[in-house]
Amino acid sequence: MPGPNGTVIGVSFVLDGQEFQALNGGTQFKFTEAISLFVLAETQPEIYELWEKLSAGGDKSRCG
């Protein structure tokens, strides 16, 4: 979705050796404290383990 000149739709950056990506969802989405977290894993059991650790103490929702 194109925007005005100088606007950014997506960026990649590194903080303390960890790569992050950020997306501008456009004007239809209001800014909130919510995030989506993308975690690389080698195997399905590793994904299950990470899901349990990352959701510990919180409410679980759908996982992409």
C-alpha angles and dihedrals in degrees: 000000000000120000137184117306111279096027120124126223100178138007137180122208141164126231118185091340095309118116118226133183126205128194131198104224093197133241095306090071121067118218112259137163090257120116139183115227121209116197125185116222135174100214141022093246088055090052090052091049093049091046091054093047096045093047096044110129094010141084114275119227135174116313122212 
